[in-house]
Every structure is written in structure tokens, then in C-alpha cells.
Amino acid sequence: MRRETIIRLESGQYNLSVGLAIRIAKTLIVAVGDIFYVDIV
């Protein structure tokens, strides 16, 4: 495999996992916010 192709694959995988991590973080923030909202009310 050419080096450029490998680098492109790695960066694509990196972007994928970053997007996934952001999605998980948003879900956690919303879930925690719901819990605290219920506690306050």
C-alpha cells in the first residue's frame, strides 16, 4: 500500500472515532442534564 493511502485511511478512521466520541459525549450531557433537571424539580 502507498503511504498516502495509509495516511488517508488513518485520518478517516480518526475523524470517525472523534465524531463518535462527540456523539456519545452529547448523549451523556443530555442524560445528566435530565437527571439534574428531575432532581431540581
C-alpha positions, 0 to 999 in steps of 0.5 A, a space after each residue: 500500500 502507498 503511504 498516502 493511502 495509509 495516511 488517508 485511511 488513518 485520518 478517516 478512521 480518526 475523524 470517525 472515532 472523534 465524531 463518535 466520541 462527540 456523539 456519545 459525549 452529547 448523549 451523556 450531557 443530555 442524560 445528566 442534564 435530565 437527571 439534574 433537571 428531575 432532581 431540581 424539580 
